[in-house]
Amino acid sequence: MTNYLSYFLYFFGNLLIVIYVPDIEAQIFLSVYSLSSLLIGPLSFIFFSKYIQKSTQIKILIILINFSLLIFDESNKYFYFIYTLNLFFCDLFSSQMKNQKLNFLFKLTLFLSTFPIIFNIFSFDFLILLRIFLCSSLLIYLLITSEEYLNLDIKYPYIYQLITNLNYFGTLFLLTLLLEGQTLKVAYIILQIGLSIILKLYDLKIRKIMDSNIFEKIFKVSIIFIFFIPISFMFFNLPKSVIILYYTSFIILIFVKYKFLKYEQN
């Protein structure tokens, strides 16, 4: 139950970031985040499925990259790239630990970090910097402790990651080219909710947080809800291109289940 709650807090906290990103920064933040995820997502997944024994080196590298923010006065693109790097790797480091309490504490802290921007206490960039600091703190802690990690187990991990990341983050990146401002945020959030539910279910199964029987039951119910999400598009006057992107990505993700996850049910 702790792992499920941790997963929800992490997802909902990241969703709040998208909701409260200022309209003026929405396009650059969402485009950098989506484009960076196309690279970092597969790298982090492959690292945990194949090279987890080199965890010390990657922790040190990310910490050094984080400290570079204190030395170099870089653009927001570099800033948001570092944020994406931390988010992906620290999510996997925490969720693949056998220590579920530490995972929950880290995800809860990340979630609570969004509250100041909800109440307009912090600026958006300060919130991103705070979350990078929290990720750095986790990595430093993990360097001085001896936590054990679970390997990710997936058939054809390279192909799986290539398809799912190109499909999901590629779709979200295309939105940043088609839309802008408040319309972009609304479309991004709707697509992110619908498509990420499928990916999160796959992820829970791959990480062995959810067994196959529970996965199948929840998947069948969720897929009906996800299919009808585009009905909400009419209330926001979103263009037809968004609907096309949504259903194209939806179909590809369903294909992924039967191509890469079905074998575990036998």
JOKA-V648625 format. One record per run of one state. SS is the DSSP state (H for helix, E for strand, C for the rest). FROM is the first residue (numbers start at 1). TO is the last residue. If there is no record, write none. Layout:
ss:SS from:FROM to:TO
ss:SS from:FROM to:TO
//
This chain:
ss:C from:1 to:1
ss:H from:2 to:20
ss:C from:21 to:22
ss:H from:23 to:50
ss:C from:51 to:51
ss:H from:52 to:71
ss:C from:72 to:75
ss:H from:76 to:95
ss:C from:96 to:96
ss:E from:97 to:97
ss:C from:98 to:99
ss:H from:100 to:112
ss:C from:113 to:114
ss:H from:115 to:118
ss:C from:119 to:123
ss:H from:124 to:143
ss:C from:144 to:148
ss:E from:149 to:149
ss:C from:150 to:156
ss:H from:157 to:178
ss:C from:179 to:180
ss:H from:181 to:206
ss:C from:207 to:211
ss:H from:212 to:227
ss:C from:228 to:228
ss:H from:229 to:236
ss:C from:237 to:239
ss:H from:240 to:265
ss:C from:266 to:266
//
